[in-house]
């Protein structure tokens, strides 16, 4: 069995740290902050997406390309 690339807690920590920086960023903050109404829900979705990719949890059930098309 292959070793895990990371733990679910590490995915959570990374998503939260990354988006904390995005929200404070001079360039990205003004783009992301008005676009996201519920940051807690958005980060939970992103954790599910990355946990599915990195850990094979299959938590995320969506189409990220379709969601972001037109933004």
N, C-alpha and C positions, 0 to 999 in steps of 0.2 A: 504494500500500500504506500502510495506517495505521501510525503510529509505535507502538512497544510502549509499553504503560502502565508496565511495569517489567521488570526482568530476573529470571531464575530465582533468582539469588543474592540479589536484594532480597526476593523472596518468602521464601526460606530465612531471611534475617536478620530479617525482620519476625515470622515465626512463632516463631522462637527467642526473640527479645526479648520478644514479647507473653507467651508462656507462662512465661518467667523471672519476669516481673512478677506474673502470675497466681499462680504457686506461692508467692511471697513475700507476697502480699496477705493482710491480716488476715481479710477476709470470704471471698474466693474461694479462697484456699489450702486451707482446711479442707474445702471442697466438692470441689475438683478433685484434690488430692493423694491422698486415699484411693480415688478412682474410677479413677485411671490407674495400672496396674501397670508399664507399660513406656513411660516418657516418650519415649525415643528413637524407638521404633516409632510412638507416637502422633503425635509431631511430624512424622515422615516421611509419615504418612498425610495430615496437615493440609497439608504442603507440596505433596503431590500434588494434593489437592483445590483449593487456591488457585492452583496453577500451571495446573490445568485451566481454572479460571474466568478467571483474569487473562491467561493466555498461550495458551490453547487447546491445551495439551499433550496433553490426554486421558489423563493419567497416572492419574487417580482413576477407579476403577471400583467404585462403591458407592452406597449410599443413605443419606445422612447423617440424614435424618429418621427412617428406620426404626431406625437404630443408636441414636439418642438417645430414641426413644419409650419411655416408661416410666421414664426416669431422673429 
